[in-house]
Amino acid sequence: MFEARLSSTLTLKKIVDALRDILNQSTLDCSDTGIQLQAMDNSHVSLVCLCLRSDYFEKYKCSRNVSLGLDLKSLTKVLKCANGDDAVTIKAADKADKIELSFESVGKERTADYELRLLNLDQEHLAIPETEYSCVIHMPAAEFARICRDLAVFSESVVIACSKNGIKFSANGEMGSANIKLSETSKGEVTLQVDEPVTLSFAGRYLNTFTRATPLAEKVKIGMAADVPLLVEYPIEDYGYIRYYLAPKVDDPDS
């Protein structure tokens, strides 16, 4: 038996919003330690990981490991039936073919129950190797989203160059070019940990899709190293995270 309760549906809505543009369907792996998700995007270009520890929930019970195959667009439609401050309880039997979602208003004067069919999804779990990143950047999530949005006007490719002097985002296209540079700030809004400089090119539309997770966190962590996928991580308070991985483009960053 699996049961998890959150005092507010809002965070769950934000998490699903951060996933549904990348994944049509995916499997939640539930255990006594919490909930995890790991899947390639629909184009098999990027990888997304979700982790939510059990102590994030107001109530959490998982008597045995259970995998819940979900259509994320259908889940989004059900979540739209709830107010953001409604409590939500998710239940599933050990060998269930559906999950139950129950919403309860703050004053408990309104309750609503929904059932959502589960899917049998065949998803392979890719081992994510521990990576020592040459550059690790922490910056405001809203600023990262703004940069990705602005550079998309100029090119499909975004070049990210990180050194001890700062981090530079560049795009060059037929319309012209754009360069945005951020330096480390004394107040800690932007911090850089640089062992060696790195310059890599990425598909901008994926970066923009990752920024759908912006409402989850004030800051985003970016990890870069030569010849390994970019890491973009949004913490979910102190109880988990959404991580996106994106392989660099193989074309010349200066092209």
C-alpha positions in Angstrom: 0.0 0.0 0.0 1.3 3.4 -0.9 -0.1 6.7 0.6 1.4 10.2 0.5 -0.2 13.4 1.7 0.8 17.0 1.1 -0.7 19.9 2.9 -0.7 21.9 -0.3 -1.3 20.8 -3.9 0.6 23.8 -5.3 4.1 22.2 -5.1 2.8 19.1 -6.8 1.4 21.2 -9.6 4.7 23.0 -10.0 6.6 19.7 -10.2 4.3 18.2 -12.8 4.5 21.5 -14.8 8.3 21.1 -14.7 8.1 17.6 -16.2 5.2 17.6 -18.6 6.8 19.5 -21.4 9.7 17.0 -21.4 7.9 13.8 -20.7 4.5 12.6 -22.0 4.5 9.6 -19.7 6.8 8.4 -16.9 7.0 6.1 -13.9 7.2 7.2 -10.3 9.2 4.8 -8.3 8.0 4.8 -4.7 9.8 3.3 -1.8 10.0 3.8 2.0 12.6 6.5 1.5 10.6 8.6 -0.9 9.7 9.1 -4.6 12.0 9.0 -7.6 11.6 9.5 -11.3 14.2 9.1 -14.0 13.5 9.3 -17.7 14.8 10.4 -21.1 12.8 13.2 -22.7 10.5 12.5 -25.7 13.4 13.0 -28.2 16.0 11.1 -26.2 18.2 14.1 -26.0 18.0 15.1 -22.3 17.5 13.2 -19.1 15.4 14.3 -16.1 15.5 13.1 -12.5 13.1 13.8 -9.7 13.8 13.0 -6.1 11.4 13.7 -3.2 12.3 12.4 0.3 9.6 10.8 2.4 9.9 13.4 5.1 8.8 16.1 2.7 5.3 14.7 3.0 2.8 15.4 5.8 2.1 11.7 5.8 4.0 9.0 3.9 3.5 5.2 3.9 5.0 2.7 1.4 4.9 -0.8 2.7 6.6 -2.2 -0.4 8.2 -0.7 -3.5 5.7 0.3 -6.1 6.0 1.8 -9.6 3.3 4.1 -10.8 3.1 4.6 -14.6 1.5 8.0 -15.3 0.4 10.0 -18.2 1.5 13.5 -17.1 -1.0 15.4 -19.2 -3.8 13.5 -17.6 -2.3 14.1 -14.2 -2.2 17.8 -15.0 -5.9 17.8 -15.9 -6.7 16.2 -12.5 -4.5 18.6 -10.6 -6.3 21.5 -12.2 -9.4 20.4 -10.4 -7.8 21.4 -7.1 -7.1 24.7 -5.5 -3.4 25.4 -4.8 -4.0 25.4 -1.0 -6.0 22.1 -1.0 -4.4 19.2 0.7 -3.8 16.2 -1.6 -3.5 12.6 -0.7 -2.3 10.0 -3.3 -3.1 6.4 -2.7 -2.3 3.2 -4.6 -2.6 -0.5 -3.8 0.5 -2.8 -4.2 -0.6 -4.1 -7.6 -2.9 -1.3 -8.6 -4.1 -0.4 -12.1 -5.1 3.1 -10.9 -4.2 5.8 -8.3 -6.5 7.7 -6.2 -6.1 11.5 -5.7 -8.1 13.1 -2.9 -8.3 16.9 -2.5 -9.4 18.6 0.7 -10.0 22.3 1.2 -8.4 24.2 4.1 -11.6 24.2 6.2 -12.4 20.6 5.1 -15.8 21.7 3.9 -15.0 20.4 0.4 -13.5 17.1 -0.6 -13.0 15.7 -4.1 -11.8 12.2 -5.1 -10.5 11.2 -8.5 -9.1 8.0 -10.0 -6.4 8.0 -12.7 -5.6 4.9 -14.7 -2.0 3.7 -14.4 0.1 2.7 -17.5 2.4 -0.2 -18.0 5.5 1.6 -19.1 8.7 -0.1 -20.1 11.4 2.4 -19.1 15.1 1.6 -18.7 17.0 3.2 -15.9 20.2 4.8 -17.1 23.1 4.9 -14.6 24.1 8.5 -14.0 27.8 8.5 -13.2 29.1 10.7 -10.4 30.7 13.6 -12.2 33.3 16.1 -11.0 32.2 19.3 -12.6 35.0 21.8 -13.7 32.6 24.7 -13.1 29.7 24.9 -10.7 27.5 28.0 -10.8 24.7 29.0 -8.4 22.5 31.8 -9.7 18.9 33.1 -9.4 16.5 30.8 -11.2 14.5 33.7 -12.5 17.7 35.2 -14.0 18.6 32.0 -15.7 15.1 31.7 -17.2 15.2 35.3 -18.5 18.6 34.7 -20.1 17.5 31.5 -21.9 14.3 33.2 -23.1 16.2 36.3 -24.4 18.9 34.3 -26.2 16.3 32.1 -27.9 15.4 35.2 -30.0 18.8 35.2 -31.6 19.7 31.5 -32.2 18.7 27.9 -31.6 22.2 27.4 -30.0 23.4 28.9 -26.7 27.0 29.0 -25.8 27.9 28.9 -22.1 31.4 29.9 -21.2 32.5 29.7 -17.6 35.8 31.0 -16.1 37.0 32.5 -12.9 36.0 35.9 -14.3 32.3 34.9 -14.6 29.8 33.1 -16.7 28.9 34.2 -20.2 25.8 33.2 -22.2 26.0 33.9 -26.0 23.9 33.4 -29.0 24.7 34.3 -32.6 22.2 34.1 -35.5 21.0 35.9 -38.7 19.4 38.7 -36.7 22.6 39.4 -34.8 24.2 38.3 -31.6 23.7 38.5 -27.8 26.1 38.2 -25.0 25.1 38.2 -21.3 27.8 38.0 -18.6 27.4 37.5 -14.9 30.1 38.0 -12.3 30.3 36.6 -8.9 28.4 38.9 -6.4 29.5 39.8 -2.9 26.0 39.1 -1.6 26.0 35.6 -3.0 23.3 35.8 -5.6 25.8 34.4 -8.1 28.6 32.1 -7.0 31.2 30.4 -9.1 33.4 27.4 -8.3 35.8 27.0 -11.2 38.6 24.5 -11.4 39.2 25.1 -15.1 37.4 27.1 -17.7 34.7 25.4 -19.9 33.0 26.6 -23.0 30.2 24.5 -24.4 27.2 24.9 -26.8 23.7 23.6 -26.1 20.3 23.5 -27.8 18.5 26.5 -26.4 15.0 25.0 -26.7 15.9 22.4 -24.1 17.3 25.0 -21.7 14.1 26.9 -22.0 12.1 23.8 -21.3 14.2 23.2 -18.2 13.3 26.6 -16.9 9.7 25.5 -16.4 11.0 24.4 -13.0 11.8 28.0 -12.0 8.7 28.4 -9.7 10.1 25.5 -7.5 13.3 27.3 -6.4 14.9 30.7 -5.9 18.3 29.5 -7.2 19.5 27.1 -9.8 22.7 25.1 -9.8 24.5 24.6 -13.1 27.4 22.1 -13.5 29.7 22.0 -16.5 32.7 19.9 -17.6 34.2 19.1 -20.9 32.6 16.2 -22.8 29.9 15.5 -20.2 26.2 16.5 -20.1 25.3 19.9 -18.6 23.6 19.7 -15.1 20.8 22.0 -14.3 19.4 21.4 -10.8 16.5 23.0 -9.0 16.2 22.1 -5.3 12.8 21.4 -3.8 13.3 23.1 -0.5 15.6 20.8 1.5 13.8 17.6 0.6 14.7 16.9 -3.0 15.4 18.2 -6.4 14.7 18.1 -10.1 17.8 17.6 -12.2 18.1 18.0 -15.9 21.0 16.7 -18.0 21.7 17.9 -21.5 24.5 16.7 -23.8 26.5 19.5 -25.4 26.2 20.1 -29.2 29.1 18.8 -31.2 29.3 21.8 -33.6 31.8 24.5 -33.1 30.7 26.9 -30.4 32.0 29.8 -32.5 29.9 28.9 -35.5 
